[in-house]
Amino acid sequence: MAATATPAQLPGTCTPSLLTIDGQPVDLAVQGSAQGALDNGDMQVVPCGPDAKGITLAPGTHVVQSAAGHSTTSGWNLNQLVLDSAPGGGAASAPSGSSLTATQAGPAPHVTVTSTHVDSQSARVQGASSPFELVFGQSINSGWHAVATPGAGAARGAHPVDLGTPRLVDGFANGWDVTAADLHALGGSTFTVTLRWTPQTEVWLALGASAATLLLCLLLVFLPERWRAPIRGRLPRWLRGTPSLGLESDGEPEIDVLHSALHPRFGARKAALVGLLTGAVSAAVTSVEVGAVVVVLVFAGLLIPRARWVTAAGSVAFVTAGACNVIFGQAAHHYLPGSNWAGSFVHAGNLIWVGVVILLADAITVSTGERPPRPTPQATGGPSPPM
């Protein structure tokens, strides 16, 4: 059978799955070039069917929500939506979806990106003879901070200008007003603007702390016992109190990850309290349903040692399922790289978070409930056997 030729234009089928207002679907049709759609280009949506003549909204608050682009119900990403009405609130004379006349812009300076890093971008501005708006075409976020630095040949007394945090421009982007006073302080029409993503500093600190913790764990695991003992002796008592769960024949400690003869330390009431606290933390980062499952797992693990098999296997299973979701999803849909790539794998992130909180439940079970009893002194009054 011969394949049907690709049409030049999209059929413009009226669909109610792209947009809802207060939970009620709005009929929209996607228009544009079929080849442009296949190339992931920009398309236009226009109201159709019963909504073709406009939508009437009552006074008050309304919730406008677009469908998730990665869902199987639509396949479209609705990136920008313009709500318009005539003066006084009536229906606009131009139908929704038509192009509006753009405001005539004045002379604009020439901006050239000079460097791009993980947490910053720099651009050289030339020909800035009058105030202008510097626009960074990413979604508005107060985490961005801009500083302008005088360029070569700046007037005497020129100094850097802190442009601060952005304001909303173009309905989505970051914008900074570069005023006449700023241009005077910069001492010329040529200067450099550096945009820095300030929350990244906290990320670097967290990564450094994680790396230091991992290094300490590796040292404590692989260093000989005679070297580990001085390090362990300097740790707080609550960190030194991790007991061994058995003794080998040569008297060296033996750690059994999933020992079946562990000694629960808490009763049902305290186990329920620890489970509720752990579940509350888990619910804060995932969902109430997952938090409830964690409550049950911690409670059971503190009272029934063999129940730890569920948390140990469950954490590995969920993390593995999330990783497979990313691998097979990318292979099937070929998502384009970019800042929105991670948003294509929302379900994978949820699966991995569930695995992480179940692992947290297992750690809580180990640290609070599974402690062997202290050895009793020998009847002869001699010292207790080494642990």
Secondary structure, 3 states (H helix, E strand, C coil): CCCCCCCCECCCCEEEEEEEECCEEEEEEEECEHHHHHCCCCCEEEECHHHCCCCCCCCCCCCEEECCCCCCCCCCCCCCCCCCCCCCCCCCCCCCCCCCCCCCCCCCCEEEEEEECCCEEEEEEECCCCCEEEEEEEECCCCEEEEEEECCCCCCCCCCEEEECCEEECCCEEEEEECHHHHHHHCCCCEEEEEEECCHHHHHHHHHHHHHHHHHHHHHHHCCHHHHHHHHHCCCHHHHCCCCCCECCCCCECCCCCCCCCCECCCHHHHHHHHHHHHHHHHHHCCHHHHHHHHHHHHHHHHCHHHHHHHHHHHHHHHHHHHHHHHHHHHHHCCCCCCCCHHHHHHHHHHHHHHHHHHHHHHHHHHHHECCCCCCCCCCCCCCCCC
